[in-house]
Amino acid sequence: MELILREDVEKLGHRGQMVKVADGYARNFLLPKRLAVLATDANKKIVEQERHAHLRREAKLSSDASDLAKLMGDVTVTISQKAGDNDQLFGSVTSKDIAEALEKQGYTIERRKIALEEPIRSLGEFKVPLRLHRDVTAEITVQVTKEE
């Protein structure tokens, strides 16, 4: 069955692309979830219009993210945690803690956009990347200090 994708589908294709899939996959998954439409002339025109609107939206989001990245270039976040004698934390600093500290400074960043590979478990200064957009990444400094 030939379909036109309305969204990016992993391991299948990108938005606006024509793909050929098994009938069952189309009827049971792609069509009910509105991830694709049948490849007719009318649907091709509609999907093309949606693609242009999506590109405009994507360009605006990308420019907003790059502006935010410039603002956040020199942001430093300080987080106090309880620590032992050898600078090991009791617990860890996670992306949730960093998001809350950024919120206190006036930046609203979703915690899933904070690309912390693993939680911070020691005192010190760390560079943490923020994935603000697919193409835009900013880096902030996180200082973990000992709580008195």
N, C-alpha and C positions, 0 to 999 in steps of 0.2 A: 504494500500500500504506500502510495506517495503522499507525503505530508510536508507542510511548511512549519518550521519551528517558530513558536511565538516567544519562547524563552530559551536561554542556554540550558542544554541538557548534557550533563556530564557523560562522556564517552560516546556521545551521539552527534552533537553538532552545536552550532551557535544560532542565535536569534536570526530569523529571516532566511535560514538555509533550507533548501529542499533536501529531504532525506527519504530513503526507501526503507521501510521497516516491516516486520511481520504483522499480519492483520491483528493477531491477538494482542500484541504489545501496543498497537495503536488504539484498538477498541477498549482495552482494559486499563491502560495507564495514561497514555499521552492525551487522548481526546477528553476523557472525563476530568482530568486535572487542568485542562485548557492550556497545556504546554505546546500543543500543535493543532493545526487545522488541516482539512483536506486540501490538496493542491488543485484548486480550481482557479479560473481566471479572476473571478470576483475576489476570492480570498487572497490572491497574490497582490492585488491592488491594496487591499485593507492592510495586509501585513507590511507592505512597503511604506504606507503612511505611518503605521505604528513604529517602524524602524527609524524613520526620520524624526519622529517625536522623541523616541528613546535616545537618539544621538544628541539632540538638543539638550535634553535633561541631563544626560551623562556629561556633556561639556560644561554645563553650569555647576554640577556637583564637583567636577574635577577642579574648576577654577576656585570654587569656595574652599575646597580642601587644601589647595596650594596656598591660598591666603592664610588659612589657619596654621599651616605648617610654618610659614614665615613668622607668625606671631609666637608660636610655641618653640622656636629655635633656641631661646635662652631661658626657658622655664626650668626652675629647679624645685623639686618637691622634697620636703623633709618629713620623714615618718619616724616616730619614736616607738620602739618596741622593747619589751623586757629581754635582757640578754644575760648569758652566763659569764663566767670569768674569762673564758677564752674567745670572747666576741661571737659566740654562737647564739643565735636567737632561740627563745622559747617559742616555737611556732615558726611562722614565715610571713613574708610580705608577698601578697598575691596581687594580681591585676585589679581585683576588687578594692584593695586598700589604696592602690595608686589612683584609681578612678575617684574614690572618695576624697583623697587629698587634692586632686585636681579640681573637684567640685567646690572645695572650700576656697580655692584660689580664683574661682569664677569660670573655669573651663568645663564644659559639659562634654565628656568623651565617654562613649560606651565602653564597658570593660572588655568586650570582645575585640575591640580595635587596638587594645594594648597588647603588643606582641611579645609578651614575656614568655620565654621558652620554658623556664621552670621557676618556681617560686624562689625569692631571695631568702637565704637562710643565715646570712652573716651581716655584721655591721660593715659600713663603708659606703662608697659612692659608686653608683651603677648607671650605665647608659641604657635606657629602655626605648626601643623603637615603638612608634605609634603608626599603625596602618590606617591613615585617614581616608584613603581611597585606594582603588586597585593600583594606581600609578603613583600615588603621593604618600611618602613616608616621612615622618618627623621623628626627631630623637630628643628625649628629655632626660634630665639628670635626676636620679632618685638618690637621696642621701638617707641612709638608715642609721639612726643614732640610738644610743642606749637611753632607755627611759629611767628617770631618776626615781 
